[in-house]
Each structure stands twice: as C-alpha cells, then as structure tokens.
Amino acid sequence: MNLHSKEVAIKRPKPPNLDETDFISKLHDSLLLQILYLLPEFDAARTRILSNRWKNLCSFLPNLQLVMPFCSNIEQVNKFHDSVNQTLALRGRIPIRMFYLYYSKNCNYNRVHDCLCNVVSCKFQELDIRFPNDRFRFTFCWDLFRTCGSLVWLTLRGGFVITVSDVDVLFPCLKSISLVSIVYLRDVCFKNLISGCPVLEELYVERQLIGELDDMESCMVISPSLKRLRLSFALSGRGDFRVVIDAPRLEYLSIMDVMSTRYLLLTEPLSLTEAHLRVSTYDGDEHVAQLVRCLSNVKVLMLNVPTLRVCVCIYFDSLISLRF
C-alpha cells in the first residue's frame, strides 16, 4: 500500500503588536493607583478621559484635588457639584490625606455646605479650600469640623468670613494654619481661632483686602506652642493696624509689611533663631526698632534696606548671617 503524504499547513498565531497592546490598563487597581500617585495631581486627573476603566480611579487616590472650572450657567455649576458628590460617594469612608477644593465664581454656596458635610465623614489630614473673592462671603462652619480629630493642616483662601466664639479647644490636632485674604468680624475671632489650637506649630496670615475693610484692628497671635510665624500685609487699607505676638517657643519669624503696622511682642522668644523682615518705615522708625530689639538672639537675619537702617544701633549677640 502506497502512502501518499499530505502537506498540512500549520497556522501559527500572529504575534501581538506590542505598540497597540494596552498593558497598563490590565494592571490591578492598586498598581494603577500607585502609578497615579507618582504623577502630578493635574496629570493624574487628566487620565479620567482615557476610558471607563480610568474614569473613577482618581476618586480613590490619597489626595483629592477638585477644581471648579468657570461656569457661565447654573447647569454647569450643578454638574460640578454633582461630580464632587459622586467622587465622595464612590470613595465612601476611605481616609483622605489631602483634600483640595477650589471654587470659581457663581458656585452654589448651599451645595458647598452639603459637600463639606460629606467631607467631614472622611478622616483627612490636610484641608485646602479656596473661594473666589466676590461679593458673597462664605461663613466657615467651625462646629462642623470640630469632629475632625485627624486634621493637622488647614488652608483657607478667598471668600471666607471668620467668626469664632470663645472655646477651649477647636482643633485638638491641628499643627498648621494658612489664612489668605480672610474677612474677620472682630479681633476676638482671630484670637479665639489661634488659642483653640493647643498644638499649633505653624501659622501663615496674609491680609490682602482690596476695596473693602473688615472689623479687625489687631492681630492677636497668642500661642504657647507656635514655632513658625509668617505675616504678609500687602494691602489691608487700615493705617492703625497692630500685631501682638505672644509665642515664647517661636523659632522662625517672617514679616512682609508695606503698611505702618505696630508690632508688640509680649514675651521675648528666646528660641528664635531666624527672622526675615521687610517692613515699611513710612511713619517713622520707632515701631520697627521696637520689633527688632526683641530679635537680639537670632542667628540668621534678613532685612530690607529701610529696616537695615534701623538696626545700625542694635547689637545682636548670636548673629552669624545677615542678608538683605
């Protein structure tokens, strides 16, 4: 019997085109979140448009950055608020390391309060909220945030009104506060805010109120735990403004002041090692000289030229670096 051989064609699988294969999207969510965490926050947010798989991943990052675009109508405003609520609902009670929320003009302030109520349910360490400087001023709801025992870093910028009653402890764990262009109803509101933070170590206050005045005449910085203080008074509109500092553990002081503010240090901070002063001398040198005399123990001193003239007759025992 003759055997006739037949040629059998073996079909080999076509090798995958490595240039077209999406290996990244096949990774586990935990690995993708690690990759997104290493990216700048703006670039990480842009990955939402890649596919449905990527759409909600950013909601589970340890840092949430939600920025409201310019909205010309109420539909666009509500769309942004809906997206914020959706992000928080997807996340559930997963702790947040840093929550950054920036509102533009025409935002719905009633929905802002509802959003902050949802944020409080998540344990977060840093909170940064920015409002536009428009005619409406949002009264910050301190009582709402008093339950946040994990909050250590707070930044408020723009359209806020600060009113704080006399309380023993407001934020038990807060170590850093930044207050930029805030309106204060009375001097005691600022004083109560600072004194209500028993472990506060760093404070930044910027007064830049253009075209309006509040009822704050004195900035009372009274804190036994404060170590770093930065003050910036660019445009405040009040010529008789004064700053009272009682911070015996202060180590770093920075003042940028184009007004003729009067400064009073109730206790000389013996631990102060570095000071940066750019202070106006338009109304004479005496108010500046009183401030500089309390800094005789500093090791590093940075001055502008007007302040340098005041320091000519003042002796610094421990000074090792002078810059201007």
C-alpha positions in Angstrom: 0.0 0.0 0.0 1.4 3.3 -1.1 1.2 6.0 1.4 0.7 9.4 0.0 1.8 12.2 2.3 -0.2 15.4 2.5 1.2 18.7 3.5 -0.6 20.1 6.4 -0.5 23.9 6.8 0.0 24.8 10.4 -1.4 28.2 11.3 0.8 30.0 13.7 -0.8 32.7 15.9 0.0 36.2 14.8 2.4 37.8 17.3 0.8 40.6 19.2 1.6 44.2 18.2 3.3 45.5 21.3 2.7 49.0 20.1 -1.1 48.6 20.2 -1.4 46.4 23.3 -2.6 48.3 26.4 -0.7 46.6 29.2 -1.2 49.4 31.7 -5.0 49.1 31.8 -4.7 45.4 32.5 -2.9 46.1 35.8 -4.7 45.8 39.1 -6.3 48.9 40.5 -3.9 49.0 43.4 -0.9 49.2 41.0 -2.6 51.8 38.8 -3.3 54.0 41.9 0.4 53.7 42.8 1.3 55.0 39.3 -1.2 57.8 39.5 0.0 58.8 42.9 3.5 59.4 41.5 2.2 61.7 38.8 1.5 65.4 39.3 -2.1 65.8 40.5 -3.2 67.7 37.4 -1.8 65.0 35.1 -3.4 62.3 37.2 -6.8 63.9 36.9 -6.5 64.0 33.1 -6.4 60.2 32.9 -10.2 60.2 33.6 -10.8 60.7 29.9 -8.8 57.6 28.8 -11.6 55.1 29.2 -14.3 53.9 31.6 -11.7 51.9 33.5 -9.8 55.1 34.3 -12.8 57.3 34.9 -13.2 56.7 38.7 -9.7 55.6 39.7 -8.7 59.1 40.8 -11.5 59.1 43.3 -9.5 56.6 45.4 -6.2 58.5 45.4 -5.0 59.5 48.9 -5.0 63.2 47.7 -8.2 64.6 46.1 -7.9 67.8 44.1 -11.3 69.1 42.8 -11.2 72.3 40.8 -14.3 74.0 39.6 -13.9 75.5 36.1 -15.5 78.7 35.1 -19.3 78.2 34.9 -21.5 80.5 32.9 -24.8 78.9 33.8 -26.5 77.0 36.6 -26.4 73.7 34.7 -22.6 73.8 34.6 -22.4 74.7 38.3 -24.7 71.8 39.3 -22.7 69.5 37.1 -19.5 70.3 39.0 -21.3 69.8 42.4 -22.7 66.5 41.2 -19.3 65.3 40.2 -17.9 66.2 43.7 -20.7 64.4 45.4 -20.2 61.4 43.1 -16.5 61.3 43.9 -17.1 61.3 47.6 -19.8 58.7 47.3 -17.5 56.4 45.4 -14.8 56.8 47.9 -17.0 56.0 50.9 -15.2 56.3 54.2 -11.7 55.7 52.8 -9.4 58.2 54.7 -8.2 61.2 52.7 -4.6 62.5 53.2 -5.2 65.9 51.5 -8.5 67.3 50.2 -8.1 70.3 47.9 -11.4 72.1 46.8 -11.3 75.2 44.6 -14.5 77.0 43.7 -14.8 79.6 41.0 -17.4 82.4 40.7 -21.1 81.6 40.5 -20.8 78.5 42.7 -23.8 77.3 44.7 -22.9 78.1 48.3 -25.8 76.0 49.7 -24.4 72.9 48.0 -20.9 73.9 49.2 -22.1 73.3 52.8 -23.6 69.9 51.9 -20.3 69.0 50.3 -18.3 69.9 53.4 -20.7 67.8 55.5 -19.8 64.8 53.3 -16.1 65.6 53.5 -16.2 65.5 57.3 -17.3 61.9 57.3 -13.9 61.0 55.8 -10.8 61.2 58.1 -8.4 63.6 56.4 -5.1 65.2 57.4 -5.0 68.3 55.2 -7.8 70.5 54.0 -7.3 73.3 51.4 -10.4 75.3 50.4 -10.4 78.3 48.1 -13.3 80.6 47.3 -13.4 83.4 44.8 -13.2 87.0 46.1 -16.6 88.0 45.0 -19.4 89.9 46.8 -20.6 86.8 48.7 -18.6 85.7 51.7 -18.9 82.1 53.0 -19.0 81.8 56.8 -16.8 78.9 57.7 -18.6 76.2 59.7 -16.2 75.6 62.5 -18.6 73.5 64.5 -18.8 71.1 61.6 -15.1 70.5 61.6 -14.6 70.2 65.3 -15.2 66.5 65.0 -12.1 66.1 62.7 -9.5 64.8 65.2 -7.2 63.8 62.3 -6.9 67.3 60.7 -3.4 68.7 61.0 -3.1 71.2 58.1 -5.8 73.8 57.2 -5.7 76.4 54.4 -8.5 78.9 53.8 -8.2 81.3 50.9 -10.6 83.9 49.5 -14.2 84.5 50.2 -14.4 83.4 53.8 -15.8 85.2 56.8 -14.2 84.1 60.1 -16.4 84.2 63.2 -15.2 82.0 66.1 -16.7 82.0 69.6 -14.7 81.5 72.8 -14.0 77.8 73.0 -11.4 75.8 74.9 -10.3 73.5 72.1 -11.3 74.0 68.4 -8.9 71.7 66.6 -7.0 69.4 69.0 -4.5 68.0 66.4 -4.1 71.0 64.1 -0.4 71.9 63.6 -0.5 74.4 60.6 -2.9 77.1 59.5 -2.8 79.3 56.4 -5.3 82.2 56.2 -5.2 84.2 53.0 -7.5 87.2 52.3 -9.9 86.3 55.0 -12.5 88.7 56.5 -12.8 88.7 60.3 -15.9 90.0 62.0 -14.0 91.1 65.2 -10.4 90.9 66.6 -11.5 88.2 69.1 -12.5 85.9 66.2 -8.9 85.5 65.1 -7.6 85.3 68.7 -10.1 82.5 69.5 -9.1 80.6 66.4 -5.4 80.5 67.3 -6.0 79.9 71.0 -8.3 77.0 70.1 -5.5 75.0 68.6 -3.4 73.8 71.5 -0.6 72.1 69.4 -0.3 74.7 66.6 3.2 75.0 65.3 3.0 77.0 62.1 0.8 80.0 61.2 0.6 82.0 57.9 -1.6 85.1 57.7 -2.0 87.2 54.6 -4.0 90.3 54.6 -4.9 91.4 51.1 -8.3 93.0 51.2 -8.7 95.3 48.1 -11.6 97.7 48.1 -13.1 96.5 51.4 -12.4 96.6 55.1 -13.3 94.2 57.9 -13.6 94.9 61.7 -10.1 93.6 62.5 -7.9 96.2 64.1 -5.5 93.9 65.9 -3.9 90.6 65.0 -3.5 88.7 68.3 -1.1 85.8 67.8 -1.2 84.1 71.2 0.1 80.5 71.2 2.4 78.7 73.6 3.2 76.0 71.0 3.8 78.2 67.9 7.2 77.7 66.2 6.9 79.3 62.8 5.0 82.6 62.1 4.7 84.2 58.7 2.8 87.5 58.2 2.2 89.2 54.9 0.3 92.6 54.9 0.2 93.7 51.3 -3.0 95.7 51.0 -5.1 96.0 54.1 -6.4 99.5 53.8 -6.1 100.3 57.6 -3.3 102.6 58.7 -3.6 101.9 62.5 -3.3 98.2 62.3 -1.3 96.4 65.0 0.1 92.9 65.7 0.5 91.4 69.2 2.7 88.3 69.4 2.9 86.1 72.5 4.7 83.0 71.3 7.6 82.0 73.7 8.6 79.0 71.6 8.8 80.8 68.3 11.8 79.7 66.2 11.2 81.4 62.8 9.6 84.8 62.1 8.9 86.3 58.6 7.1 89.6 58.2 6.4 91.3 54.8 4.5 94.6 55.5 4.0 97.6 53.3 1.8 99.3 55.8 2.9 101.0 59.0 1.8 98.3 61.4 2.7 98.5 65.0 4.2 95.3 66.5 4.3 94.3 70.1 6.0 91.1 71.5 4.6 90.4 74.9 7.2 87.7 75.6 10.7 87.7 74.0 11.0 84.4 72.1 14.4 83.1 73.4 14.3 80.2 71.0 14.0 82.4 67.9 16.9 81.7 65.6 15.8 83.1 62.2 13.9 86.2 61.2 13.1 87.8 57.8 11.8 91.4 58.0 10.6 93.5 55.1 8.8 96.3 56.9 7.7 99.7 55.9 9.2 102.8 57.7 6.9 105.4 56.2 5.6 106.6 59.6 9.0 106.6 61.3 11.4 104.1 62.6 10.4 103.6 66.2 7.7 101.0 65.6 10.3 98.9 63.6 13.0 99.4 66.2 10.8 98.1 68.9 10.3 94.9 66.9 13.9 94.5 66.0 15.1 94.9 69.6 13.1 91.7 70.5 15.1 89.7 68.0 18.6 90.1 69.6 19.1 86.4 69.9 18.6 85.5 66.2 21.3 83.7 64.3 20.0 84.4 60.8 18.6 87.8 59.9 17.3 89.0 56.6 16.3 92.7 56.2 15.2 95.1 53.5 17.2 98.4 53.2 14.8 100.6 55.3 14.8 98.1 58.1 18.6 97.8 57.9 19.0 101.5 58.8 17.0 100.9 62.0 19.3 98.0 63.0 22.5 100.0 62.9 22.4 100.8 66.6 21.1 97.4 67.8 23.5 94.7 69.0 22.8 91.1 68.1 24.6 88.6 70.4 24.3 85.4 68.4 24.1 86.7 64.8 26.1 84.6 62.3 24.3 85.5 59.0 23.0 88.8 57.8 21.3 89.2 54.4 19.3 91.9 52.7 
